[in-house]
Amino acid sequence: MGKTEEYIAIEDNYGAHNYHPLPVVLAKGEGVNVWDVDNKHYFDFLSAYSAVNQGHCHPKIIGALNDQSQTLTLTSRAFYNDVLGEYEAYVTKTFGFDKVLPMNTGAEAVETALKICRKWAYEVKNIPENQAIIIVCDGNFHGRTTTIVSFSNDPDATTNFGPYTPGFIKIPYDDTAALKEALKLPNVAGFLVEPIQGEAGVYTPSDDFMREAKTLCNAENVLFIADEVQTGIARTGSLLAVCGDCSCQQSCERQKDTYARPDLLILGKALSGGVYPVSAVLADNTIMNVIKPGQHGSTFGGNPVAAKVAIAALEVVKDENLIQNARKLGNRFRKGMQAIIDSNDLISSVRGKGLLNAIIINDTPDSSTAWDLCVALKNNGLLAKPTHGNIIRFAPPLVISEEELDTCLAIIEKTVLEFKK
Ligand SMILES: Cc1ncc(COP(=O)(O)O)c(C=O)c1O
């Protein structure tokens, strides 16, 4: 048995089988590069589901982690610490909200937003007790907790996990008319939406969907809740996907005609550059102040290490112009991919925004072609994974250079040419 097989066998034996990883065992990462246990090099085209936007082991973020982890790691929120306030001021200024509620994982942040929305509905909007409805979209992915899977339509996420949490209704994604209808129902408190549906297969809605949705929600006094756990922090070529096609350079200018400002903004993943679990919900005082002491929290949420790591991760986005790089190299990637598609019938299309993209394989969703192509890509030195069925997501770290991107396109082209179904 080789080293790779040995590591896989241990995981297989002792770990729950809740994932189906590609057969590669990684041991080291730097920037867009990762190496396996045999020191074979790969380009990472998944970025831990868009968590590692700043690149693997970014020295500035690791420096912040090292420094803070030797000073003070966890106080719990039973006491103040001397870093949390600095982070709260920085993150609220960066995204333009009054307040932040810090948590750890994406799913926890979504749960936090749902709880704030419900509380606001009863205490500010005066919806009768236990009647609040939150609108969600078909094909959504917001995490794996019991409440969140209650409004999923993926059978793997839902089957035998009932009884489900009530209070959610689903509408088709990118359907303004359906949203308008749903908003007429009594007791609607919020609309929870991903600006691009990443897990479902990088479904990018029409350009004005988010802004129209925001306007419709505003008109009905319904909270517009954007889950930017995967799309946020420069991934789609703007600070947030709800920024639309803005042309901000160094900092967010919050351009009125492109920005669909959420009432509740949910962040995770790249908020720490993939170094530490850090997530957050941001909102203005009128909404966030419904939460009082004892009503929500988590032992690790807002700990000093998370706070320092997140500040460093957001500084890297600014310092290294990752928004601009994602926008520019995203266009280059889709152009290069389209040329590969035009000369081959294995892939039918490419879609996405910035450096969150997907290719659609010309085969049925239940075929193994997308998986087999990912294995072939791995053998040629590029790591990507099917999202659903015949869709492969390509989301490299945003620190990728033009030269590296061109090398990766060449790997994809070579693999596609060699590939036999
Ligand atoms: C849009 C979205 N929301 C929430 C989550 C859940 O985040 P986590 O896995 O950190 O709980 C994810 C994870 O992929 C996501 O893509």
The ligand as an SDF file (V2000), in Angstrom:
LIG
                    3D

 16 16  0  0  0  0  0  0  0  0999 V2000
  -23.7800   29.8830    0.6800 C   0  0  0  0  0  0  0  0  0  0  0  0
  -23.3360   29.0630    1.8510 C   0  0  0  0  0  0  0  0  0  0  0  0
  -23.8930   29.2820    3.0460 N   0  0  0  0  0  0  0  0  0  0  0  0
  -23.5320   28.5840    4.1390 C   0  0  0  0  0  0  0  0  0  0  0  0
  -22.5690   27.5980    4.0550 C   0  0  0  0  0  0  0  0  0  0  0  0
  -22.2070   26.8050    5.2860 C   0  0  0  0  0  0  0  0  0  0  0  0
  -20.9390   27.1170    5.7240 O   0  0  0  0  0  0  0  0  0  0  0  0
  -20.1640   26.1080    6.7210 P   0  0  0  0  0  0  0  0  0  0  0  0
  -19.8160   24.9050    5.9180 O   0  0  0  0  0  0  0  0  0  0  0  0
  -18.9710   26.8870    7.1780 O   0  0  0  0  0  0  0  0  0  0  0  0
  -21.1150   25.8010    7.8330 O   0  0  0  0  0  0  0  0  0  0  0  0
  -21.9450   27.3540    2.8250 C   0  0  0  0  0  0  0  0  0  0  0  0
  -20.9160   26.2910    2.7010 C   0  0  0  0  0  0  0  0  0  0  0  0
  -20.5480   25.8580    1.6440 O   0  0  0  0  0  0  0  0  0  0  0  0
  -22.3410   28.1010    1.6960 C   0  0  0  0  0  0  0  0  0  0  0  0
  -21.7990   27.8860    0.4990 O   0  0  0  0  0  0  0  0  0  0  0  0
  1  2  1  0
  2  3  1  0
  2 15  2  0
  3  4  2  0
  4  5  1  0
  5  6  1  0
  5 12  2  0
  6  7  1  0
  7  8  1  0
  8  9  2  0
  8 10  1  0
  8 11  1  0
 12 13  1  0
 12 15  1  0
 13 14  2  0
 15 16  1  0
M  END
$$$$
